[in-house]
Amino acid sequence: MNLRERKKLAAWRAISDAALRLFEEQGYEATTIEQIAAAANVSRATFFNYFGSKEAVLFDHDPEARDQWRALLEARSDEPLWDSLTAVMVDVNERLRDRMPLHRRLKAESPALAQASQAFGEQLRADLHSWIVTRAHGDDPMTATLQLNLALAASATAYQSWKAEEDFDVYLQRLRECLDQAGAGVAVPTR
């Protein structure tokens, strides 16, 4: 990464960190773009060079996140698909440790913000799907896609069952449990 790219990344992170700090202190609705820009020591115009909206500052992934999860996908291409999916889902969620509890609290306080968060995982989902298709090698893309959908559903289930009073480690444990259960198969034989 050259100097210009490092400066851009530092500016992105400074704005993001300032926004998260203000959201934590004041709440999402009470925080303005002007306050975020001032706290990050940038202009309003500079804010919009990096983020399209106040919602984006909360939900956009770190610029290096996509490269990180792509590297993880590539490194795990020689193991069973479900093992790879489980590792990737846990890793991506662990990297959100500092953000996810705040995301959840703010979404509970603001229905409009909850609606805006819908696209948060779209890039990861698209990259996972592309990776799954290449892993299937034409053998059984339907089963590979089913495994991806199960992993995403397990992640959503863990998130939905994460109680407000529980800390992030409880969520991660629940995520692992959901992934383990989905991986083993959720069908229980009738008695």
C-alpha positions as CSV (number, residue, x, y, z in Angstrom):
1,M,0.0,0.0,0.0
2,N,1.5,3.3,-1.0
3,L,1.4,6.5,1.1
4,R,-1.7,7.9,-0.6
5,E,-3.6,4.7,0.0
6,R,-2.5,4.6,3.6
7,K,-3.6,8.2,4.2
8,K,-7.0,7.4,2.6
9,L,-7.4,4.3,4.8
10,A,-6.4,6.4,7.9
11,A,-9.0,9.1,7.0
12,W,-11.7,6.4,6.5
13,R,-10.9,4.9,9.9
14,A,-10.7,8.3,11.7
15,I,-14.1,9.2,10.4
16,S,-15.6,5.8,11.2
17,D,-14.0,5.8,14.7
18,A,-15.3,9.3,15.4
19,A,-18.8,8.4,14.3
20,L,-18.9,5.2,16.3
21,R,-17.7,7.1,19.4
22,L,-20.4,9.8,18.9
23,F,-23.1,7.3,18.2
24,E,-22.2,5.5,21.4
25,E,-22.2,8.7,23.5
26,Q,-25.2,10.6,21.9
27,G,-27.1,8.0,20.0
28,Y,-27.5,7.7,16.3
29,E,-30.4,10.2,15.7
30,A,-28.7,12.9,17.8
31,T,-25.4,12.7,16.0
32,T,-25.0,14.9,12.9
33,I,-22.6,14.6,10.0
34,E,-21.1,17.9,11.0
35,Q,-20.3,16.6,14.4
36,I,-18.7,13.5,13.0
37,A,-16.6,15.5,10.6
38,A,-15.5,17.9,13.4
39,A,-14.6,15.0,15.7
40,A,-12.6,13.4,12.9
41,N,-10.9,16.7,12.0
42,V,-12.2,16.7,8.4
43,S,-14.6,18.8,6.4
44,R,-18.2,17.8,5.6
45,A,-17.1,17.4,2.0
46,T,-14.3,15.1,3.0
47,F,-16.8,13.0,5.0
48,F,-18.8,12.5,1.8
49,N,-15.6,11.6,-0.1
50,Y,-15.5,8.5,2.1
51,F,-19.1,7.8,3.1
52,G,-22.4,8.3,1.1
53,S,-24.5,8.9,4.3
54,K,-24.5,8.7,8.0
55,E,-25.8,5.2,7.8
56,A,-22.9,4.2,5.6
57,V,-20.4,5.2,8.3
58,L,-22.1,2.7,10.5
59,F,-22.5,-0.2,8.1
60,D,-19.7,0.1,5.4
61,H,-17.0,-2.5,5.9
62,D,-13.5,-1.5,6.6
63,P,-11.7,-1.0,3.2
64,E,-9.4,-3.9,4.0
65,A,-12.1,-6.3,5.1
66,R,-12.9,-7.6,1.7
67,D,-9.3,-8.4,1.0
68,Q,-9.1,-10.1,4.4
69,W,-12.0,-12.4,3.9
70,R,-11.0,-13.2,0.3
71,A,-7.6,-14.2,1.6
72,L,-9.2,-16.4,4.2
73,L,-11.4,-18.0,1.5
74,E,-8.4,-18.7,-0.7
75,A,-6.4,-20.2,2.2
76,R,-9.2,-22.6,3.0
77,S,-9.9,-24.0,-0.4
78,D,-8.4,-27.4,0.2
79,E,-10.6,-28.5,3.1
80,P,-14.3,-29.6,3.2
81,L,-16.6,-26.8,2.1
82,W,-18.6,-26.7,5.4
83,D,-15.4,-26.4,7.5
84,S,-14.3,-23.5,5.3
85,L,-17.7,-21.8,5.5
86,T,-17.8,-22.2,9.3
87,A,-14.3,-20.7,9.7
88,V,-15.1,-17.8,7.4
89,M,-18.4,-16.9,9.2
90,V,-16.7,-17.0,12.6
91,D,-13.7,-15.0,11.4
92,V,-15.8,-12.3,9.8
93,N,-18.0,-12.0,12.8
94,E,-15.0,-11.9,15.2
95,R,-13.6,-8.9,13.2
96,L,-16.9,-7.1,13.9
97,R,-16.4,-7.4,17.7
98,D,-16.0,-3.6,18.2
99,R,-19.0,-2.7,16.0
100,M,-21.7,-5.4,16.1
101,P,-22.9,-4.7,19.7
102,L,-23.3,-1.0,18.9
103,H,-25.0,-1.8,15.5
104,R,-27.5,-4.0,17.3
105,R,-28.3,-1.4,20.0
106,L,-28.7,1.4,17.4
107,K,-30.9,-0.7,15.2
108,A,-33.2,-1.4,18.1
109,E,-33.4,2.3,18.8
110,S,-34.1,3.3,15.2
111,P,-36.4,1.3,12.9
112,A,-35.1,3.4,9.9
113,L,-31.6,2.4,10.7
114,A,-32.6,-1.3,11.0
115,Q,-34.0,-1.0,7.5
116,A,-30.8,0.6,6.2
117,S,-28.7,-2.3,7.6
118,Q,-30.2,-4.8,5.2
119,A,-27.4,-4.5,2.7
120,F,-24.6,-4.7,5.2
121,G,-23.6,-8.3,4.3
122,E,-24.3,-8.2,0.6
123,Q,-20.7,-7.9,-0.5
124,L,-19.6,-10.8,1.7
125,R,-22.6,-12.9,0.5
126,A,-21.7,-12.2,-3.1
127,D,-18.0,-13.1,-2.6
128,L,-19.0,-16.3,-0.7
129,H,-21.4,-17.3,-3.5
130,S,-18.7,-16.7,-6.2
131,W,-16.2,-18.7,-4.2
132,I,-18.7,-21.5,-3.6
133,V,-19.4,-21.8,-7.3
134,T,-15.7,-22.2,-8.0
135,R,-15.3,-24.8,-5.2
136,A,-18.2,-26.9,-6.6
137,H,-16.2,-27.4,-9.8
138,G,-19.4,-28.2,-11.6
139,D,-19.9,-31.3,-9.5
140,D,-22.9,-30.2,-7.4
141,P,-23.4,-26.4,-7.3
142,M,-26.8,-26.8,-5.8
143,T,-25.5,-28.6,-2.7
144,A,-22.7,-26.0,-2.4
145,T,-25.2,-23.2,-2.6
146,L,-27.4,-25.0,0.0
147,Q,-24.4,-25.1,2.3
148,L,-23.8,-21.4,1.9
149,N,-27.5,-20.6,2.6
150,L,-27.4,-22.8,5.7
151,A,-24.3,-21.0,6.9
152,L,-25.9,-17.6,6.4
153,A,-29.1,-18.8,8.1
154,A,-27.1,-20.1,11.0
155,S,-25.4,-16.7,11.3
156,A,-28.8,-14.9,11.1
157,T,-30.3,-17.3,13.8
158,A,-27.4,-16.6,16.2
159,Y,-27.8,-12.9,15.7
160,Q,-31.6,-13.0,16.2
161,S,-31.3,-15.0,19.4
162,W,-28.5,-12.8,20.9
163,K,-30.2,-11.1,23.8
164,A,-29.5,-7.4,24.6
165,E,-27.9,-8.2,28.0
166,E,-25.5,-10.8,26.6
167,D,-22.0,-9.8,25.6
168,F,-20.4,-10.4,22.2
169,D,-18.6,-13.7,23.3
170,V,-22.1,-15.2,24.0
171,Y,-23.1,-14.3,20.4
172,L,-19.9,-15.9,19.0
173,Q,-20.5,-19.1,21.0
174,R,-24.1,-19.1,19.7
175,L,-22.9,-18.6,16.2
176,R,-20.5,-21.6,16.5
177,E,-23.4,-23.7,18.0
178,C,-25.7,-22.7,15.1
179,L,-23.0,-23.5,12.5
180,D,-22.3,-26.9,14.2
181,Q,-25.9,-27.8,14.3
182,A,-26.5,-26.8,10.7
183,G,-23.4,-28.6,9.6
184,A,-24.5,-31.8,11.3
185,G,-28.0,-31.5,9.9
186,V,-31.0,-30.0,11.6
187,A,-33.4,-32.8,10.8
188,V,-34.3,-34.9,13.9
189,P,-35.6,-38.4,13.2
190,T,-39.3,-38.7,14.2
191,R,-39.9,-41.1,17.1
